[in-house]
Amino acid sequence: MGIMTKFIKTLSLIIMCSLFAVSAEAQSKGRQFLGGFRDWDAFKEIRANGEVTCYMISVPKNTAPKNVRRGEIYVIITHWPEAQIRSQVNVVVGYPFKEGSTASAIIDGRTHKMFTQGERAWAYDDKQDQEMTEAMKRGARLVVKGTSARGTNTTDTYSLSGFTAAHNAITQACY
């Protein structure tokens, strides 16, 4: 992974965390629900400094194993127009990944490796973000596999029903 790609991903994580760290009142004033599109919800967020972020989010239909305690689990696709980041794919698995491990995002049988940091996984670069997004537009199912710091292998299965409509909504809202 190139230094610039790593820098952009780290910067994106910092920006994402700061978006969610803002008070609930400020968030509600700047967040607009763009719609629920079957298994995906779409939002537009306007920060106090005027920066716009649009994102779509979904939770898994199935998680395995069932007997494992985990935090929040979701996939989020984000547009950051000011940073010229489009369709950034980010997976949150609800546990810290095993150090140095990769996650696998399997879209209708095709595997995309993702780098991990903490509880999150990202595509390696913008090209992979775009490839994964296009595959999800055409696909029916996304399966995310990862290994926790404790060595537990997990599998989360997402529906891609409504993905294209949600992606169209965030693209229209941000560009």
C-alpha positions, -999 to 999 in steps of 0.1 A, spaced: 0 0 0 14 34 -10 22 61 16 -3 84 0 -31 58 0 -24 50 37 -24 88 45 -57 93 28 -73 63 45 -60 75 79 -72 110 72 -106 96 62 -108 77 95 -99 108 115 -126 128 96 -151 100 100 -145 98 137 -147 136 141 -181 135 122 -195 111 147 -179 128 177 -199 160 172 -227 164 197 -260 147 189 -277 181 186 -252 193 160 -253 161 141 -291 162 138 -290 197 125 -265 188 98 -276 153 88 -303 148 62 -318 114 56 -319 108 19 -340 77 20 -342 40 29 -335 19 -2 -344 -17 8 -314 -28 28 -295 4 26 -300 39 41 -285 70 26 -275 103 43 -260 137 36 -240 154 64 -231 190 64 -205 199 90 -203 232 108 -175 244 84 -197 237 54 -180 205 43 -204 179 28 -202 142 32 -227 117 18 -228 81 28 -249 49 27 -249 22 53 -262 -13 58 -260 -39 86 -255 -76 79 -284 -100 74 -264 -128 90 -233 -130 112 -213 -160 122 -204 -174 146 -234 -165 167 -218 -171 201 -192 -143 198 -197 -109 215 -192 -80 190 -198 -43 188 -215 -26 159 -212 -43 125 -218 -24 92 -206 -14 58 -205 22 48 -198 37 14 -188 74 16 -183 104 -8 -160 131 6 -162 157 -22 -138 182 -6 -111 155 -3 -119 142 -38 -128 107 -24 -156 90 -41 -173 57 -30 -149 48 -3 -157 13 10 -153 8 48 -163 -22 68 -167 -22 106 -167 -56 122 -173 -50 159 -140 -64 171 -102 -56 166 -88 -74 136 -58 -97 141 -26 -76 137 -14 -76 101 -44 -96 88 -65 -88 58 -103 -90 55 -120 -105 25 -150 -89 8 -167 -114 -15 -191 -99 -39 -211 -126 -57 -181 -150 -56 -153 -126 -64 -129 -119 -36 -115 -84 -28 -88 -83 -1 -90 -53 22 -64 -39 47 -74 -37 83 -68 -13 112 -85 -16 145 -121 -27 139 -122 -14 103 -112 -26 69 -107 -6 37 -100 -12 0 -63 -7 -7 -68 23 -31 -94 43 -50 -93 20 -80 -103 -9 -57 -130 12 -41 -145 19 -75 -143 -18 -86 -160 -30 -54 -187 -3 -57 -194 -13 -93 -195 -50 -84 -219 -42 -55 -242 -23 -79 -245 -55 -101 -244 -79 -72 -269 -95 -48 -247 -104 -18 -216 -92 0 -198 -115 24 -171 -101 47 -147 -125 63 -121 -115 89 -101 -128 119 -102 -112 153 -72 -104 175 -83 -135 195 -81 -157 164 -119 -160 158 -129 -163 122 -161 -144 114 -184 -141 84 -209 -113 79 -234 -115 50 -250 -84 36 -278 -79 11 -270 -56 -18 -307 -50 -25 -312 -13 -28 -274 -6 -31 -276 10 -66 -305 33 -56 -288 43 -24 -256 50 -43 -274 71 -68 -290 91 -40 -257 99 -23 -240 107 -56 -268 131 -66 -267 147 -31 -229 152 -31 -221 160 -68 
